[in-house]
Amino acid sequence: MELLFVVLGGAILGLAARYLLPLRNTHGVILIPSIGAGVAAVVWVALTWLGWAWDGAWIWVVSFVVAGLAAAATAYLIGPRRERADAALFERLARPGASTATNATPVR
């Protein structure tokens, strides 16, 4: 049952990261919250396997902090990279004759 709460908390932190950080239009609505939920679940399970008590405060704090940082880092890194990739794709598609040479034979 606690794992469910941890996953929900990670998803909420990921949702907060999605809407608090810029460039949210460069990735999907579910991507950042699902990363937060997944990281929270993995950290929680790893810490319980290491013997941390599920009713202790530190397992909750560590799980939520790591999930929040992972979600924020992902949102922060995806945005600029996606903008650069979109700009490069637009430039390539805007100039079809200036693309790199291929080995394909021209159609006549």
C-alpha positions in Angstrom: 0.0 0.0 0.0 2.9 2.4 0.8 4.3 1.8 -2.7 1.1 3.1 -4.2 1.4 6.3 -2.1 5.1 6.7 -3.1 4.2 6.3 -6.8 1.4 8.8 -6.5 3.7 11.3 -4.7 6.3 10.9 -7.4 3.7 11.5 -10.1 2.6 14.6 -8.3 6.2 15.9 -8.0 6.7 15.2 -11.7 3.5 17.0 -12.5 4.7 20.0 -10.4 8.1 19.9 -12.3 6.3 19.8 -15.6 4.3 23.0 -14.9 6.9 24.9 -12.9 9.8 24.5 -15.4 9.9 26.3 -18.8 9.6 24.6 -22.2 6.8 22.3 -21.2 5.5 22.4 -24.8 8.4 20.4 -26.0 7.4 17.1 -24.3 4.3 15.2 -23.6 1.9 15.7 -20.7 2.6 12.3 -19.1 6.4 12.0 -19.7 7.7 14.0 -16.7 5.1 12.7 -14.2 5.7 9.1 -15.2 9.4 9.6 -14.8 8.8 10.9 -11.3 6.5 8.0 -10.5 8.9 5.4 -11.8 11.9 6.8 -10.1 10.0 7.1 -6.8 9.0 3.4 -7.1 12.4 2.2 -7.9 14.1 4.1 -5.1 11.4 3.0 -2.6 11.9 -0.7 -3.5 15.7 -0.4 -3.5 15.6 1.2 0.0 13.2 -1.5 1.3 15.5 -4.2 0.0 18.4 -2.4 1.8 16.5 -2.8 5.0 15.0 0.7 5.5 11.8 0.6 7.5 8.7 1.5 5.4 7.3 3.5 8.3 10.4 5.5 8.9 10.5 9.1 7.7 13.8 8.9 5.8 12.7 6.4 3.2 9.8 8.8 2.3 12.1 11.8 2.2 14.8 10.1 0.1 12.2 8.6 -2.3 10.5 11.9 -2.9 13.6 14.0 -3.1 15.2 11.7 -5.7 12.0 11.5 -7.7 11.5 15.2 -7.7 15.1 15.8 -8.7 14.9 13.2 -11.5 11.7 14.7 -12.8 13.0 18.2 -12.7 16.3 17.3 -14.3 14.5 15.4 -17.1 12.2 18.3 -17.8 15.1 20.7 -17.7 17.2 18.7 -20.1 14.5 17.6 -22.6 13.3 21.1 -23.4 16.4 22.7 -24.9 17.4 19.5 -26.6 14.0 19.1 -28.2 14.1 22.8 -29.4 17.5 22.3 -31.0 16.3 19.1 -32.7 13.1 20.7 -33.9 15.0 23.7 -35.3 17.5 21.4 -37.1 14.6 19.3 -38.6 12.9 22.5 -39.7 16.0 23.7 -41.4 16.5 20.4 -43.1 13.0 20.2 -44.4 12.8 23.9 -45.4 15.7 23.4 -47.8 15.2 20.1 -49.6 17.9 20.7 -52.2 20.6 21.6 -49.7 20.5 18.3 -47.8 23.4 16.0 -47.7 24.1 13.9 -50.7 22.8 10.4 -50.7 23.6 7.4 -52.7 20.1 7.1 -54.1 19.7 7.4 -57.8 17.5 10.3 -59.0 14.0 9.6 -60.2 13.5 10.5 -63.8 
